[in-house]
Amino acid sequence: MSVIKHDFGVEKRKSTQRFRKLLSLDAIHEANIQANPRPYLERASERIFQLERAVFEALQAARPAFGEGPSGETVTIDAAEYKRLQACVAQLEKTLAEIEANPESE
């Protein structure tokens, strides 16, 4: 005797739930996501665009503007704080490089 495995749509429901959670939507949207996913995909695309823009703007804010030199003001920060800032900039640069390396995401 053999057993026929069938998930009864569990995988589809799990992916719909995950998508709903990523968009920060209530559970009442799950049926709508399955019936008409286009508006939700557009919302996800807009959120991705906003996140990419935020990464780009944060990295631009961390870099000096063109032609901008030292202001002469001295600011003292802790060495640990400076390392955290450097780590943040490195992570932003890495993320921006990954975004630019995947042009099919646009």
Contacts in CASP RR format, 6 or more apart in sequence:
PFRMAT RR
TARGET T0000
AUTHOR 0000-0000-0000
METHOD contacts of the structure
MODEL  1
MSVIKHDFGVEKRKSTQRFRKLLSLDAIHEANIQANPRPYLERASERIFQ
LERAVFEALQAARPAFGEGPSGETVTIDAAEYKRLQACVAQLEKTLAEIE
ANPESE
12 34 0 8 1.000
13 30 0 8 1.000
16 30 0 8 1.000
16 33 0 8 1.000
16 34 0 8 1.000
17 30 0 8 1.000
19 33 0 8 1.000
19 40 0 8 1.000
19 44 0 8 1.000
20 26 0 8 1.000
20 27 0 8 1.000
20 29 0 8 1.000
20 30 0 8 1.000
20 33 0 8 1.000
22 44 0 8 1.000
23 40 0 8 1.000
23 43 0 8 1.000
23 44 0 8 1.000
23 47 0 8 1.000
25 33 0 8 1.000
25 40 0 8 1.000
29 40 0 8 1.000
32 40 0 8 1.000
33 40 0 8 1.000
48 105 0 8 1.000
52 99 0 8 1.000
55 92 0 8 1.000
55 95 0 8 1.000
55 96 0 8 1.000
55 99 0 8 1.000
56 96 0 8 1.000
58 92 0 8 1.000
59 89 0 8 1.000
59 92 0 8 1.000
59 93 0 8 1.000
59 96 0 8 1.000
62 85 0 8 1.000
62 88 0 8 1.000
62 89 0 8 1.000
62 92 0 8 1.000
77 85 0 8 1.000
99 105 0 8 1.000
END
